[in-house]
């Protein structure tokens, strides 16, 4: 029974991993395809990566997406961390239930509804749609994820470390900067990476709030895929996969090193 169960578990895991990662592996392999037809293998070649360097529209869309993702991640990290601190440290203040509901709403609300609501808001206040409206929309979409991650870390935080620092004469602000912030830094970094990836990946919300001159990479890829998959699309997607994988590895290493290093309370106070 145990042997059969073990074989079943291994088979299920293998099928699950194949379902998740086999399409990505095929995409990466076919990005080095020498043939112009994406469904016909013509040998190994890097010609489409070289061709991608001449595709100004695709490179411009990638640059816009990276800038939006960076600004979104920074803004969402700051706002999400402050929201998490308010929910964990501020106690039961008036309007807490409404505040938490507003923070967590994008987690459960369909992206179509979020995108349409933001579009109506920007139209009502007469803001020209473009780079900054996409950034604001992505910040609204990703801030809740940062809040959840940082809040989970704060709930398991040992408050006695802060109390010990303040007992030794450290002011509250300096206690937060020198004690609390370094200890929750891995969660903040994880929230930043997640917000960056979600912004880089978003298509639905950006499609509602974008404007002329602010075409993101997912929108560009989607518009070109409707006319047929080009080999350059495989190349740009492979580059994005590499960037995302590198970011995840760096964030994991930073989290591991930060968790292994002891908190130097006495020396900093």
C-alpha positions, 0 to 999 in steps of 0.5 A: 500500500505504501509503495503504491501510494508513493508511486501515485504521489511521485506521479502526481507531482511529476504531472503537476510540475510538467503541467506548470513548467513544460510550456515554459521549457518549450518556449525557452527552447523554441526561442533558439529556433533557427526557423521562422515558423515557431512550430517547426524546429530548424536547428539552434540559433540566436538570430531572434535575439539579435533580431529583437535588438532591432524591434524598437516597439518591443524594446520600448514596451519592455522599458516602459514595463520595467519603469512602471514595475519599479515605481509600482513596487517601491510605492506599493512596498511603502504603502503596504508596509505602513498599512500592515503596521497600522493593522497590527500595531494601532489596535482597534481604532475606529474604522479599522474594519473598513480600512482593512476591507479597502486594503484587501479588496483587490485580493478578491475583486476580479481584475476586470472590475478593478480596471473598470473602476479605475478607468471610471475614476480617471475619467471622472477626475479628468486625468489623462491616461498614460504612464502615471495612471498605469503606475497608480493602478498597479500600485493599487493592485499590488499594495494589498499583497505587500500588506499581507506579507509584512503583516504576517511577519509583524504578527510573529514579531517578538515585541520584547526586542523593541521593549528592551531597546526602549528600556535602554533609552532608545527613542521609538523612531530609532527603535523602529529603524534599528531593531524592527525594520532590519528584522522585517526587512526580508518580508519587505523585500519579498513584498517588493519582488512580488509587487514588481512581478505582478506589475510586470505581468499585468495585462487586464488592469493596464489595458483599461487605464493605459493611453498613448505612449504607455503601451506595456510589454504584456499589451504589446505581446498580446496585440502581436500574438493575435496576428500570429506568434513571432519568434521575437516574442519567444526571445523576449519572453525568455529574457523576462523569465531569466530576469524573474528567475534571477530576481527570485534567487537574489531575494531568496538569498537575501532572505536566507542571509538576513534570517541567519544573521543575529540581530545586533540590538545592543551594539546599535543602541 
